[in-house]
Amino acid sequence: METRLLRSFLAVVRTGGITAAAAELSFVQSTVTAHVQSLERLLGVPLFERLPGGTLPTDAGRRLAGHAADILDREDRMLAEFGPAGLRPAGIVRLCAPESICAYCLPPVLRLLGRRYPDVRLSLVPATTKAALTAVLDRRADLALVMEPAVAAAGIDVVGLAPQRLSVIAPPDTALPRDRAPTIAELAAEGVLLLEEGCGYSDELAALLAAVDPTTSPPRYGSVETVKRCVEAGLGVALLPALTVETESAQARLVELEPPPMAAQQLWLARQASRWASPAVQAVCTLLVEECGIDGAARA
């Protein structure tokens, strides 16, 4: 059996359609269709139900997906061991992480990675917690960093890294109290700007605001930078990781206030529990624990 048939098959399972799988694999659609049909002929069973909105794996397809993932893991391990690089860390490692972590936490890690492991390349994809963990389970990402109070997902192994402090940010002329945490009602009166849905701490604050006023509908923004600029312009206040506002706070362009009582945030490193970790993935994991772990945060 050609393993490329299995790779195409798993891509269709992940994406839910032939067209999307072809785009992910950089194949023409007819190639993916031919691969799936060849696999179905070889096994003698249909692997997908063809529906108007896409494809769903049959019972046989769902069972095959687990076997296919194991086979491809073994192939990757064999190629890593006997390839030109041997077991030396080399290749691309795909990492999903929140935008704030990608922009403010990982650049020094990337610099150190290039020095220590010059043949490893880290591909960063901004993603919410749900999207990041799904990408790890679907094998579209090797690793994920997520910012949550806790992480529990079937098939996912997690390592706790450094706690992440949150700050309410406001313009320098804000009327909000600076000697205590503002109440939810006080924040609502100023107008709260939230990040996109799926950001855990923004979603928690949205729920707290809705409990005070069910009719409230704070605006959502897709970028930390956009939120900061809007707060600077006096359009409201926001809740952000403290590491994202260090420059503006030092320059007195924004003020940091204590957040209301909320769940403590922590950074977590996640990977698929059953998947073989290549030397490159292991090297990145080690570096992230060193640099973004509790001890690393203390050194910074």
Disulfide bonds with the S-S distance in Angstrom:
none
